[in-house]
Amino acid sequence: MAKSEHTVAESRTIDLNAVAVFARVVQAGSFTRAAAQLGQPKSAVSRKVARLERTLGIRLLQRTTRRLHLSDAGARYYGQASKALEGLSEAARALSSLQEQAQGTVRLTAPADFIPQTFSRILDDFARKHPKVCIEIEFTGRMVDLVAEGFDLALRGTDTLRDSTLISRRIAATPLWLVASPAYLKRRGKVRNPAELARHDCILFRPQAGLSRWKLSGPRGEQTVEVRGAFGVDDMGFARELACRGAGIALIPSPTIADDLVRGRLARVLPDHRGPLGALYLVYPSAQFVPQAISLLREHLYTELRNSFGKGPSSSDRA
């Protein structure tokens, strides 16, 4: 594009502030009254209208010492511009209402096996308090791109962030516990020490060459045990269901099996031992300038999940 074409294009850029001043002049019926309403000098108001006329290349107002008249072009322009300005004002009012009252849609993603009993209770409590908020939830085992896919919040078992602009808040520590169904333990016998796991059927998470190495912490420190089993899975929810059905011993994040332990579907194996200490994180794109529905749900999840899982080690926030 030639230099002269750049100049023409730049000169045709419309200053919306000048359009708003022009509309106020028309509504007030004079530059003096418009300047008073806008809290600006009359000379500044006049200059903005004149600049708008130069940008458009046409006279909008006919000025005399006593009266102000819209030209035919000015009347047509004002008719369209005033509608556009009202649309912008309506958009601003709509955004303001999002801040004044929790409403609208919040999109949330969580792990596929995420503690349905606890999670459903927490979300139901929020929905009862804020009936105008719609919560859309996607349960998945993949790492969702929050910004690209339009999600507002995510619950994750890792704080590894592909996008440095995301914020990650640790909710609670989540140790891995050894569990099996009472029926399995009755059939195969009680496990008395970590070494005995090697002769049991174990449910393996992402095994390599048909085996897994479980690192356990207990009264004697850390121990590593090689275990085998008929099932190798990449979904903790499925591993949990296999354990409940008596398929073997599994190493599962403690929050996801709390209800199964209470109901007797699962029992702890080597209760004085645990697997690696993980954590649950709340991840979101930004903490500023978000609708009230998002900020309220974010804090509700953080508070209620911390209360449900226990404080654990001190949490940290990372931007």
KOLTOR-336158 format. One record per residue (C-alpha): residue number from 1; x, y, z. Coordinates in nm, 2 decimals, padded with zeros to 4 digits. Last residue first. Layout:
N
- nr, east, north, up
- NUM, X, Y, Z
...
This chain:
319
- nr, east, north, up
- 319, 00.10, -01.72, 03.84
- 318, 00.16, -01.95, 04.13
- 317, -00.03, -01.99, 04.45
- 316, 00.09, -02.21, 04.74
- 315, -00.07, -02.43, 04.98
- 314, 00.07, -02.54, 05.32
- 313, 00.07, -02.91, 05.37
- 312, -00.26, -03.08, 05.43
- 311, -00.57, -02.86, 05.49
- 310, -00.82, -03.13, 05.48
- 309, -00.98, -03.29, 05.17
- 308, -01.34, -03.17, 05.22
- 307, -01.25, -02.83, 05.37
- 306, -01.00, -02.77, 05.10
- 305, -01.27, -02.87, 04.84
- 304, -01.52, -02.63, 04.99
- 303, -01.29, -02.33, 05.00
- 302, -01.13, -02.37, 04.65
- 301, -01.46, -02.46, 04.49
- 300, -01.65, -02.17, 04.64
- 299, -01.37, -01.93, 04.55
- 298, -01.38, -02.03, 04.19
- 297, -01.76, -02.04, 04.18
- 296, -01.78, -01.68, 04.31
- 295, -01.51, -01.55, 04.07
- 294, -01.68, -01.72, 03.77
- 293, -02.03, -01.60, 03.85
- 292, -01.90, -01.25, 03.93
- 291, -01.78, -01.20, 03.57
- 290, -01.40, -01.18, 03.53
- 289, -01.20, -00.86, 03.54
- 288, -00.90, -01.01, 03.72
- 287, -00.82, -01.36, 03.84
- 286, -00.71, -01.49, 03.50
- 285, -00.68, -01.81, 03.30
- 284, -00.78, -02.06, 03.57
- 283, -00.63, -02.36, 03.75
- 282, -00.75, -02.52, 04.08
- 281, -00.50, -02.78, 04.19
- 280, -00.52, -03.12, 04.37
- 279, -00.20, -03.26, 04.51
- 278, 00.03, -03.56, 04.50
- 277, 00.22, -03.75, 04.78
- 276, 00.37, -04.07, 04.64
- 275, 00.22, -04.39, 04.77
- 274, 00.11, -04.46, 05.13
- 273, 00.20, -04.70, 05.41
- 272, 00.05, -04.74, 05.76
- 271, -00.28, -04.86, 05.61
- 270, -00.11, -05.17, 05.45
- 269, -00.42, -05.24, 05.24
- 268, -00.72, -05.01, 05.31
- 267, -01.06, -05.15, 05.24
- 266, -01.30, -05.10, 04.94
- 265, -01.67, -05.13, 04.88
- 264, -01.73, -05.09, 05.26
- 263, -01.95, -04.78, 05.22
- 262, -01.71, -04.56, 05.41
- 261, -01.41, -04.68, 05.21
- 260, -01.59, -04.64, 04.88
- 259, -01.69, -04.28, 04.98
- 258, -01.33, -04.19, 05.05
- 257, -01.21, -04.35, 04.73
- 256, -01.15, -04.04, 04.51
- 255, -01.00, -03.83, 04.79
- 254, -00.72, -04.09, 04.86
- 253, -00.56, -04.10, 04.52
- 252, -00.55, -04.47, 04.42
- 251, -00.29, -04.75, 04.44
- 250, -00.48, -05.06, 04.34
- 249, -00.50, -05.42, 04.48
- 248, -00.68, -05.68, 04.27
- 247, -00.98, -05.75, 04.04
- 246, -01.22, -05.76, 04.33
- 245, -01.50, -05.55, 04.17
- 244, -01.42, -05.25, 04.38
- 243, -01.06, -05.27, 04.26
- 242, -01.17, -05.27, 03.90
- 241, -01.39, -04.97, 03.97
- 240, -01.10, -04.78, 04.12
- 239, -00.87, -04.86, 03.83
- 238, -01.14, -04.74, 03.59
- 237, -01.16, -04.41, 03.78
- 236, -00.78, -04.38, 03.78
- 235, -00.76, -04.39, 03.40
- 234, -00.45, -04.51, 03.22
- 233, -00.50, -04.88, 03.27
- 232, -00.29, -05.20, 03.30
- 231, -00.49, -05.50, 03.41
- 230, -00.38, -05.86, 03.47
- 229, -00.13, -05.78, 03.74
- 228, 00.23, -05.72, 03.83
- 227, 00.42, -05.55, 04.11
- 226, 00.78, -05.44, 04.16
- 225, 00.81, -05.29, 04.51
- 224, 01.01, -04.97, 04.61
- 223, 01.04, -04.89, 04.98
- 222, 01.06, -04.55, 05.15
- 221, 01.10, -04.52, 05.52
- 220, 01.07, -04.79, 05.78
- 219, 00.74, -04.67, 05.92
- 218, 00.59, -04.62, 05.57
- 217, 00.64, -04.46, 05.24
- 216, 00.57, -04.66, 04.92
- 215, 00.72, -04.64, 04.58
- 214, 00.53, -04.87, 04.35
- 213, 00.73, -05.00, 04.05
- 212, 00.49, -05.12, 03.77
- 211, 00.48, -05.43, 03.56
- 210, 00.35, -05.55, 03.22
- 209, 00.64, -05.41, 03.01
- 208, 00.57, -05.06, 03.14
- 207, 00.26, -05.00, 03.33
- 206, 00.03, -04.69, 03.30
- 205, -00.15, -04.75, 03.62
- 204, -00.13, -05.12, 03.73
- 203, -00.41, -05.30, 03.91
- 202, -00.23, -05.55, 04.13
- 201, -00.28, -05.93, 04.16
- 200, -00.07, -06.03, 04.46
- 199, 00.26, -06.21, 04.49
- 198, 00.47, -05.89, 04.46
- 197, 00.25, -05.72, 04.71
- 196, 00.41, -05.94, 04.98
- 195, 00.72, -05.72, 04.98
- 194, 00.51, -05.43, 05.11
- 193, 00.43, -05.60, 05.44
- 192, 00.14, -05.80, 05.60
- 191, -00.10, -05.82, 05.30
- 190, -00.42, -06.01, 05.41
- 189, -00.53, -06.31, 05.21
- 188, -00.62, -06.39, 04.85
- 187, -00.99, -06.47, 04.87
- 186, -01.08, -06.27, 05.18
- 185, -00.86, -05.98, 05.05
- 184, -01.04, -05.99, 04.72
- 183, -01.39, -05.99, 04.88
- 182, -01.30, -05.70, 05.11
- 181, -01.22, -05.50, 04.79
- 180, -00.87, -05.36, 04.76
- 179, -00.69, -05.04, 04.85
- 178, -00.33, -04.90, 04.87
- 177, -00.35, -04.53, 04.92
- 176, -00.21, -04.24, 04.71
- 175, -00.17, -03.92, 04.90
- 174, -00.36, -03.61, 04.79
- 173, -00.24, -03.28, 04.93
- 172, -00.49, -02.99, 04.91
- 171, -00.62, -02.70, 04.71
- 170, -00.30, -02.59, 04.53
- 169, -00.37, -02.27, 04.33
- 168, -00.26, -02.25, 03.97
- 167, -00.29, -01.93, 03.76
- 166, -00.25, -01.94, 03.38
- 165, -00.04, -01.68, 03.20
- 164, 00.26, -01.92, 03.18
- 163, 00.06, -02.15, 02.94
- 162, 00.17, -02.51, 02.94
- 161, 00.12, -02.53, 03.31
- 160, 00.23, -02.83, 03.52
- 159, 00.03, -02.78, 03.84
- 158, -00.08, -03.14, 03.85
- 157, -00.38, -03.33, 03.97
- 156, -00.61, -03.09, 03.80
- 155, -00.94, -02.90, 03.85
- 154, -01.01, -02.65, 03.58
- 153, -01.18, -02.31, 03.55
- 152, -01.31, -02.07, 03.29
- 151, -01.30, -02.29, 02.98
- 150, -01.31, -02.14, 02.63
- 149, -01.12, -02.41, 02.43
- 148, -00.82, -02.20, 02.33
- 147, -00.80, -02.04, 02.68
- 146, -00.84, -02.35, 02.89
- 145, -00.63, -02.58, 02.68
- 144, -00.75, -02.91, 02.84
- 143, -00.50, -03.17, 02.95
- 142, -00.67, -03.50, 02.88
- 141, -00.84, -03.73, 03.14
- 140, -01.18, -03.57, 03.09
- 139, -01.49, -03.46, 03.27
- 138, -01.65, -03.16, 03.11
- 137, -01.87, -02.94, 03.32
- 136, -02.11, -02.66, 03.22
- 135, -02.23, -02.46, 03.52
- 134, -02.53, -02.23, 03.46
- 133, -02.56, -01.94, 03.70
- 132, -02.90, -01.78, 03.76
- 131, -02.99, -02.00, 04.06
- 130, -02.69, -01.88, 04.27
- 129, -02.73, -02.01, 04.62
- 128, -02.89, -02.34, 04.50
- 127, -02.63, -02.37, 04.23
- 126, -02.35, -02.34, 04.48
- 125, -02.48, -02.61, 04.70
- 124, -02.53, -02.84, 04.40
- 123, -02.17, -02.78, 04.30
- 122, -02.03, -02.89, 04.64
- 121, -02.27, -03.19, 04.66
- 120, -02.18, -03.30, 04.31
- 119, -01.81, -03.28, 04.38
- 118, -01.83, -03.48, 04.71
- 117, -02.03, -03.76, 04.56
- 116, -01.86, -03.77, 04.22
- 115, -01.50, -03.78, 04.35
- 114, -01.32, -03.68, 04.02
- 113, -01.28, -03.99, 03.80
- 112, -01.28, -03.81, 03.46
- 111, -01.06, -03.53, 03.59
- 110, -01.23, -03.18, 03.60
- 109, -01.33, -02.91, 03.35
- 108, -01.54, -02.61, 03.42
- 107, -01.73, -02.37, 03.20
- 106, -01.93, -02.09, 03.38
- 105, -02.25, -01.97, 03.21
- 104, -02.44, -01.65, 03.31
- 103, -02.55, -01.50, 03.63
- 102, -02.40, -01.39, 03.97
- 101, -02.54, -01.04, 04.03
- 100, -02.39, -00.69, 04.01
- 99, -02.09, -00.80, 03.81
- 98, -02.29, -00.97, 03.53
- 97, -02.52, -00.67, 03.54
- 96, -02.23, -00.44, 03.46
- 95, -02.16, -00.64, 03.15
- 94, -02.52, -00.60, 03.03
- 93, -02.50, -00.22, 03.11
- 92, -02.19, -00.19, 02.90
- 91, -02.36, -00.37, 02.61
- 90, -02.66, -00.14, 02.64
- 89, -02.43, 00.16, 02.63
- 88, -02.26, 00.02, 02.32
- 87, -02.60, -00.04, 02.16
- 86, -02.71, 00.31, 02.25
- 85, -02.40, 00.45, 02.08
- 84, -02.48, 00.25, 01.76
- 83, -02.84, 00.37, 01.76
- 82, -02.72, 00.73, 01.81
- 81, -02.47, 00.68, 01.52
- 80, -02.74, 00.57, 01.27
- 79, -02.99, 00.86, 01.33
- 78, -02.70, 01.11, 01.38
- 77, -02.55, 01.02, 01.05
- 76, -02.88, 01.07, 00.87
- 75, -02.95, 01.40, 01.04
- 74, -02.59, 01.52, 00.98
- 73, -02.62, 01.43, 00.61
- 72, -02.93, 01.65, 00.59
- 71, -02.76, 01.92, 00.78
- 70, -02.84, 01.95, 01.15
- 69, -02.91, 02.30, 01.27
- 68, -02.76, 02.52, 01.54
- 67, -02.89, 02.86, 01.62
- 66, -02.79, 03.21, 01.73
- 65, -02.45, 03.29, 01.59
- 64, -02.50, 03.04, 01.31
- 63, -02.38, 02.68, 01.27
- 62, -02.49, 02.42, 01.03
- 61, -02.40, 02.08, 01.16
- 60, -02.29, 01.76, 00.99
- 59, -02.07, 01.90, 00.71
- 58, -01.90, 01.62, 00.51
- 57, -01.55, 01.47, 00.47
- 56, -01.61, 01.20, 00.74
- 55, -01.28, 01.27, 00.91
- 54, -01.31, 01.64, 00.86
- 53, -01.66, 01.64, 01.01
- 52, -01.53, 01.43, 01.31
- 51, -01.25, 01.69, 01.36
- 50, -01.50, 01.97, 01.36
- 49, -01.71, 01.79, 01.62
- 48, -01.41, 01.73, 01.84
- 47, -01.30, 02.10, 01.80
- 46, -01.64, 02.23, 01.90
- 45, -01.64, 02.02, 02.22
- 44, -01.29, 02.13, 02.31
- 43, -01.39, 02.50, 02.26
- 42, -01.69, 02.46, 02.48
- 41, -01.47, 02.34, 02.76
- 40, -01.56, 02.00, 02.90
- 39, -01.79, 01.89, 03.18
- 38, -02.00, 01.68, 02.94
- 37, -02.33, 01.84, 03.04
- 36, -02.17, 02.19, 03.04
- 35, -02.01, 02.13, 02.70
- 34, -02.34, 02.00, 02.56
- 33, -02.52, 02.31, 02.69
- 32, -02.27, 02.55, 02.53
- 31, -02.24, 02.35, 02.20
- 30, -02.61, 02.38, 02.15
- 29, -02.93, 02.17, 02.10
- 28, -02.85, 01.94, 02.40
- 27, -02.94, 01.62, 02.20
- 26, -02.75, 01.74, 01.89
- 25, -02.45, 01.84, 02.10
- 24, -02.46, 01.51, 02.28
- 23, -02.45, 01.32, 01.96
- 22, -02.15, 01.51, 01.84
- 21, -01.97, 01.44, 02.17
- 20, -02.05, 01.07, 02.13
- 19, -01.91, 01.07, 01.77
- 18, -01.60, 01.25, 01.89
- 17, -01.54, 00.98, 02.16
- 16, -01.59, 00.72, 01.89
- 15, -01.30, 00.86, 01.69
- 14, -01.36, 00.73, 01.34
- 13, -01.05, 00.62, 01.14
- 12, -01.09, 00.79, 00.79
- 11, -00.76, 00.99, 00.84
- 10, -00.57, 00.67, 00.89
- 9, -00.70, 00.51, 00.57
- 8, -00.62, 00.83, 00.37
- 7, -00.27, 00.85, 00.51
- 6, -00.20, 00.48, 00.44
- 5, -00.32, 00.53, 00.09
- 4, -00.08, 00.83, 00.04
- 3, 00.21, 00.61, 00.16
- 2, 00.14, 00.34, -00.10
- 1, 00.00, 00.00, 00.00
